[in-house]
Amino acid sequence: MSGLPRSLRRATNIKVMTLLRLASAPLCALVLLAQPQISNGPNLMLEPPGLTAATAAELEHTLVSEPENLDVRMRLVRYYFLQAMPPQRAKHIFWMIEHHPESSLHATGRLMLQPRLNPLNTPALYEQGKLLWLNALKRQPENRPILINAARYTFAGDPFEAEKLLLRARRIPAANDEATRMLVSFYSYSINAELSVGVGAVYDPNVPGPEYREHVRGLLAHTNEAIFPGRVGLSMAQPVTFPVDSPPPPEVIELYKRKAAHGVALLKRAQALEPNNPEWRLPAPQ
């Protein structure tokens, strides 16, 4: 890879290291990686690098006179991500939180920081960003997009707080129900993680802890809103067909069976709450 640009070599190395870790991880961990995600943006490591250090410096100079040039700012965020330069990337993330906390760009994943120490994040930078989100909410406590963006950012470090923010957002009238969809995603992610723990070590470091997973189990069992057990159940109950010539290990097959059974149980609870809602139909057996 010596002939590749430095940024592409770094991005390729990150991908190779990830694949090596996955190859040695329990297969139940790979199941978790396919669960509903908090952000829905592009995978930055799959995009061409585009910028050089000199070009990045020029773009930084451009922002001095054009701070609202969000295209330039987001190109720099991507560049610093690929170069594994957390402080430089965080500088632009913080600017976006302070100046555009309502922006849909926060949903792409480009502007996310994680609370775990790794080549792309530090706990201190995550906490600084979290404080900026809290300040944004103090200034506009009833702003639905800000509540949702703050919840998305907060979930990896404090899922209980993220859920509270989304519940606040649900009380504010809106044309779409993004807050509910995100809650369903949080709950699905947590339940899938809970069912996977017995198979082996959880690979994803952002999986919610046991207290939150227990909270979600109780909520789905006792809520009077069919949409939560129903939508989570639908995400789990779909039958999975494994290739005959290369089936996964028995414990992984058993994991999928447990997930499907749990999904069916949740769908039955949704049916009990809304017996006439066709959305909660059980999947056809294979």
N, C-alpha and C positions, 0 to 999 in steps of 0.2 A: 504493500500500500504506500510505499515511499513516494510514488509519483503523484499521489492525490493531494489536493489542497489541504492545508493543516486543519481547517474546520471540518472538512469531510472526513479526514482521517479520524478526528476526535469523535465525530458522530458515529462513524462506523465502529470504532472501538467500543463505544457505549453499547451499541446494539449487539456486538459480539459478546461482550461481557454479560449482558442481560441474557442472551441465549444460553451461555454456559451455565449461568446460575439456574435458569429454568430447567436445563437438562438434568441437573442434580437435585432439583427440588421435588418433593412429593407431588404426585399427579393431582392430588386434591387441590394443591395450590394453583395449578393451572386452571382448574375450574373456577377458582375465585377471580382470576384475572378476566374472566369473561362475564362477570356479573355487571349489573347496571352501574354505570359510571356517573360521577358527579358533574363532570364537564363533558361537553360534546364537540370539542374543537378538533382540528387536525392534529395528527401525530407529527410533532416538529422534527423528529429524527428522520422521518421519511421524506422531508422536503429537501430540495437542493440547498446547499449552504448560501450561495448567492453573494455574500459580503466578504470583503477582506478587512483586515485591521485598519488599513488606510481609509477604505470606504466608510467604515464604521465611525472613524474619527471625523470624517467630513459630515456625516449625518448628525453626529453630536453637535457639531458647529452649526448646522442648519437649525437645530432645535433651539439654539440660543435666541435666534431672531424669529423663529416660527414654532413656539412651544405647543401650539394647537395642531400641528401637523401630525395627526395620529397614525397615518400610514408610515411615516418615517419612524415614529416612536415604536410602533409594533415590529417593524423590521429590525430595529436594534434589540428589542426584547428577544426576538427569535435568534438573532446572532449570538447574544450573550448566553442564551440557553445552550446552543450548539457548542459554544466554546467553554461551557461549564464555568461561567464567571458570575456567581451568585450576587455579589454586591452590586455589580454594574446592572444586572437585570433587575434587581430589587429596586434600584433607584427609579426606574421607569414604572415599575408596578406601583410603587408608593405614589408617584405623581398621578397616575391614573385613578387611584383610590381617592386622593385628595381633590382632584379636579373633575373627574367623571365617574363617580361611584355608581351612577345609574346605567352606565354604558353596557350594551350587550356584548362588548368585547370581553367582559369579565367571564362570560360563559364559555369562552373558547378553550380555556385551559392554559393559554399563554400567560395569563396574569395570576397564576396560582403559585403560592409557596406552600411548602410542607413543613411540619414541625420537627421532622427527623433530620439528623445530620447526615448528609450525603454530598456527592460532588455538585449537586444542583441547589441545595438548600442548607440553611442553618436554623436552629431553633430561635436564635436571636432575631434573625430577619423575619421569620414567620410571626413572632410576637409583635414586632414593630408594625407589620402589616395589619395584624389583628387590632391593635390599638387604633390605627387609622380608620379601620372600618367602624369601630365603636364611636369614634369622633364623628364620622359621617352620619351615623344613626342618631347621635345627639342633635345634630343640626337639622335632620329631616327624619324624625322618628316614624312618620307614617308614609314614607316613600316605599312603595311596594318593590320596585326593581332593586333599590338599595338593600332592602331586607333580604331579598333572594340572593343577591350577589354576596352579601356578607355571610349568609348561611353556607353558600357553596364554598367560600374560602375557609370557614371556621370548622367545617365538619371533620376534617382529618385530625384536628387537635382537640375539639370539644363537641362531640355529636349532640349532647344534650342541649347545649346553647344553640347549635345550628337548628335543631328541631324547634326550639322556642321561637327563633326568628321566623321560620317558615309558618308556624301557627299564627304569629302576628300578621304575616303577609296575607294569609288566607282570609283574615277578617276584613281586609280592605277590598272593596269591589274592584273587579278588573274584567277585561274582555276575555282573558285566557286564564287557565288554572295552572300556571307553571309551578306555583308553590306546592300544590297537591301532587303534581307529577314528580317533583323533586323529593317530597316526603316518601312517596311510593318507592322511588329509587333508593333512598336511604334505608328504608325498611327491608327491601329486597336484598340489598347488599349485606345487611346485618344478619338476616335469617340464613342466607346462603353461607355466610361465614360460620355461623353457629353450627349448622349441620355438618360443616366440613372439618371442624376441629378434631373430631374423633378419628379421622382418617390419617392425619399426620399434621406436621407443623404448618401453620398458616404462613404463606410466603409473603403476602402483601402486608407491609408494615403499617398501612393506614386502616386496616380492619378495625372496627370499633371494639372496645374491650368488653369483657363479660358482663359488666353492669349494664351497659347500653343494650347489648344483645338480649339480656333478660328482660329489660324494659320493653323492647320491641315485641318479644314473645307475648308478654302480658297484654300489651296494647292490642295486638291483633286478635287476641282471644276474647277481649272484653269490649272493644269499641262498638259503638252503635252505627258507625259509618261503614257501609258495605264496601265502599271503594277501596279501603285499605286491605282487608283480607282478600277481596276479590282481585285487585290488580297484582298484589304480591303473589297470590295463588296462581294466577294466569302465567306469571313469569317463571314459575317453578314446575307446573303440572304438565307441561308439554312433553310427550314421550320422546325419548332419544333412541335412535338406532345406531348401534356400534358396528363398524366394519367386521365382517365375519373372519377375514383373513388376518386381521391385526387388532384384536380386541384389547382394551385397556386392562390393567390388573383388576382382579375381582373386587378389591376394596373400592375402586373408583366406580365400577358398575353398581355396587351396593349403595354408594353415595348418591348416584343419580336416582336410584329407586327410592331412597329415603326422601330426596328432594321432591320427587314427583308425588309421593304419598302425602307429604306435608302440604304440597300445593293443592292437592285434591281436598284435603281437610279444610284448608283456608277457603277454597271455593264453596264448599258446602256451608261454611259459616256465612259467607256472603249471600248465598241462596236463601238461608234462613232469615237474613235481614231484609233481603229484597227478592222475594220468591218469583216475581214477575219480570225480573230484569234478565233479558237473554244474554247479556254480556258474561254472566257467571255460569254459563254452560260448562259442564265437565268436558275435557278433551275426549275424543273418540278413542277407545282402546285399540292398540295395534295388534 
